Structure formats: C-alpha cells, structure tokens
Amino acid sequence: MPRPVNVEKRADLLKQVVHHLQHHGLAQTSLSSLADAVGTTKRMLLYYFGSRENLLSQALAANRADTQAMFDDVQDTDGVRKAAHALWEAVTVGEQSGAIRMLLQLLSLAATDPEQYGDLAAESVEVMTHPIAVAYVRLGHPPQHAWAEATLLVSGLRGLCEDRLVTHDVARTDAAAHRLIEVAVAAAD
C-alpha cells in the first residue's frame, strides 16, 4: 500500500519550484536540474507531481491570476471595468506579477515546440479567457462575440505585460492598458 503524500511537503516543494521558475525560466528546465535547484531529488518530484508536465501545470496554476474570482460577480459594464483593472493590477504589480513571466515563456515555448508545450499553453490561455467570456454572455452577448471580446482583453493585457517587462515603461503600458480596458467595457455595452 502506497504511503500517503505529505501535503505540507508537496506544497512547500511547489512553492520552491514556482520561485525557481519565476527567476530562472521554463526553457531547458529538466526535472533533475529543478530538483537540484530546490534541494530535492528527481525521484521526489516525480513522487509528488507525477511528471514534468504535471509539475509545470501545477506551478502555473498555483501562481496565476484568479480570473474566475475576478469576473464571477460581473453584472454590468462597470463590473467588467473593475474586474479588468483588477486583472491588470494582479499581473503587473500584484502577487501574480512573477507568474506572467512564466506564462509568457510558456507561450513562446509553445509557439516553437507545440508538441511539448502546446496543450499546457492552450490550457493557460483558456483558464484566463473563459471566465471573462462567461461574464460577457451573462451581460447578454452571443457566445462567439463574448469569446472574441474576452480574447481581445486577455491577449491585449498579456501583450502589454510583455511590453512592460521588456521596456520597463510603466506609464505608457498603464495608459495603454487603461485604453484597452475602456474598449473592452464599450464592447460590453
């Protein structure tokens, strides 16, 4: 009979993995090198997470903005505005600001190595886009329009995050994000 998983040890390992990936990236990260970096063994990472892909998936999930919670209570265009600003804040200066680096790396890796990273990248995009599309549908938009608007908002903000990370131009990217959010709010009317 297998020994029960130590939940606290697993959570601590995941926290260390997230920290390492935020600072060192996803590319070329093997389980062996990751295990060395966080002070454990490849065998223990496999024991707690099953596979490299599952570990990466859980690291991304543990650290991404909770778009679901941000857009769950949206009932009007002002709610879209507030939730979108909360999302921008979360991915640029909030707890998830480090996670955006991981997400951008994952999306880049998926573009060049879709077989290894494509599914995980698509899931990461879906998790952020779906709650926003549901909010637009709740406001009376047809599903196809809702998905297009949610995609515009998520992809636009993600692109502005990348611009900000590269240029360090906070004022310009904040102004562009506010403009993008106003376009998204206008589409919600």
C-alpha positions in Angstrom: 0.0 0.0 0.0 1.5 3.4 -1.0 2.4 5.8 1.7 0.1 8.9 1.8 1.5 12.1 0.3 2.8 14.6 2.8 0.6 17.6 1.7 2.7 20.2 3.5 6.0 18.9 1.9 4.3 18.9 -1.5 3.0 22.4 -1.1 6.5 23.6 0.1 8.2 21.9 -2.9 5.6 23.5 -5.3 6.3 27.0 -3.7 10.1 26.5 -4.2 9.6 25.3 -7.8 7.4 28.3 -8.6 10.0 30.7 -7.1 12.8 29.0 -9.1 10.8 29.0 -12.4 9.9 32.7 -12.0 13.6 33.6 -11.6 15.2 31.1 -14.0 12.5 30.3 -16.6 10.9 27.2 -18.0 13.1 26.5 -21.0 15.8 23.9 -20.6 14.5 23.1 -17.1 14.8 19.3 -16.6 13.4 17.6 -13.5 17.0 16.8 -12.5 18.1 20.5 -12.6 14.9 21.6 -11.0 15.4 19.1 -8.2 18.9 20.2 -7.6 17.9 23.9 -7.5 15.2 23.3 -4.9 17.2 20.9 -2.8 15.5 17.6 -3.5 15.7 14.7 -5.9 14.1 14.0 -9.3 12.5 10.9 -7.7 10.8 13.1 -5.0 9.5 15.5 -7.7 8.1 12.5 -9.6 6.6 11.1 -6.4 4.8 14.4 -5.5 3.9 15.6 -9.1 4.0 12.6 -11.4 5.7 14.2 -14.4 7.5 17.3 -15.5 4.4 18.4 -17.4 2.2 18.0 -14.4 4.7 19.9 -12.2 4.8 22.8 -14.7 1.0 22.8 -15.0 0.6 22.9 -11.2 3.3 25.6 -10.9 1.4 27.8 -13.4 -1.9 27.1 -11.8 -0.6 27.9 -8.3 0.6 31.2 -9.4 -1.8 32.6 -12.0 -4.4 35.4 -11.5 -7.7 34.0 -10.4 -9.7 35.4 -13.4 -12.7 33.3 -12.3 -12.9 35.1 -9.0 -12.4 38.5 -10.6 -15.1 38.1 -13.2 -17.6 35.9 -11.3 -19.7 38.7 -9.9 -19.7 40.9 -13.0 -23.3 42.0 -13.7 -22.7 45.2 -15.7 -20.2 47.2 -17.7 -18.8 48.8 -14.5 -18.2 45.3 -13.2 -16.2 44.5 -16.4 -14.1 47.7 -15.9 -13.4 46.9 -12.2 -12.5 43.3 -12.9 -10.3 44.1 -15.9 -8.4 46.7 -13.8 -8.0 44.1 -11.0 -6.6 41.7 -13.5 -4.1 44.3 -14.9 -3.1 45.1 -11.3 -2.6 41.5 -10.4 -0.4 40.7 -13.4 1.7 43.8 -13.2 2.3 44.7 -9.5 0.3 42.1 -7.6 1.1 38.6 -6.4 0.9 37.2 -10.0 3.4 39.7 -11.5 6.0 37.0 -11.3 3.7 34.4 -12.9 3.3 36.5 -16.0 6.9 35.9 -16.8 6.3 32.1 -16.6 3.2 32.4 -18.8 5.0 34.4 -21.5 7.8 31.9 -21.5 5.4 29.1 -21.8 3.5 30.7 -24.7 6.8 31.4 -26.5 7.9 27.8 -26.0 4.5 26.5 -27.3 5.0 28.5 -30.5 8.3 26.8 -31.2 7.7 23.4 -29.6 3.9 22.8 -29.7 4.2 19.1 -29.2 5.8 19.6 -25.7 4.2 22.8 -24.6 1.1 23.4 -26.8 -1.5 21.8 -24.5 -0.3 23.4 -21.4 -0.2 26.8 -23.1 -3.7 26.4 -24.5 -5.0 25.4 -21.1 -3.3 28.5 -19.6 -5.0 30.8 -22.1 -8.4 29.1 -21.7 -8.3 29.4 -17.9 -7.9 33.2 -18.2 -10.3 33.7 -21.1 -13.2 31.5 -20.2 -14.4 33.4 -17.1 -14.3 36.7 -19.0 -16.3 35.2 -21.9 -18.9 33.9 -19.4 -19.2 37.4 -17.9 -19.9 38.8 -21.4 -22.5 36.1 -22.1 -24.1 37.0 -18.7 -24.4 40.6 -20.0 -26.3 39.3 -23.0 -23.7 38.9 -25.7 -23.8 36.0 -28.0 -21.1 33.4 -27.2 -19.0 34.0 -30.3 -18.8 37.7 -29.6 -18.2 37.1 -25.9 -15.2 34.9 -26.7 -13.8 37.4 -29.1 -14.0 40.2 -26.6 -12.5 38.1 -23.8 -9.7 37.1 -26.1 -9.1 40.8 -27.0 -8.9 41.7 -23.4 -6.7 38.8 -22.2 -4.3 38.9 -25.2 -4.1 42.6 -25.2 -3.2 42.8 -21.5 -0.8 39.9 -21.9 1.0 41.7 -24.7 1.2 44.9 -22.7 2.7 42.9 -19.8 5.4 41.6 -22.2 6.0 45.2 -23.5 6.3 46.4 -19.9 8.8 43.6 -19.0 10.9 44.5 -22.0 10.8 48.3 -22.0 10.1 48.9 -18.3 7.8 51.8 -19.4 5.2 51.7 -16.7 3.4 54.9 -17.6 3.0 54.0 -21.3 1.8 50.4 -20.7 -0.5 51.5 -17.9 -2.1 54.1 -20.2 -2.4 51.5 -23.0 -4.0 49.0 -20.6 -6.5 51.6 -19.4 -7.4 52.4 -23.0 -7.7 48.7 -23.8 -10.0 48.2 -20.8 -12.2 51.1 -21.9 -12.5 49.5 -25.4 -13.5 46.2 -23.7 -16.0 48.0 -21.5 -17.5 49.7 -24.5 -17.9 46.3 -26.2 -19.7 45.1 -23.1 -22.5 47.7 -23.6 
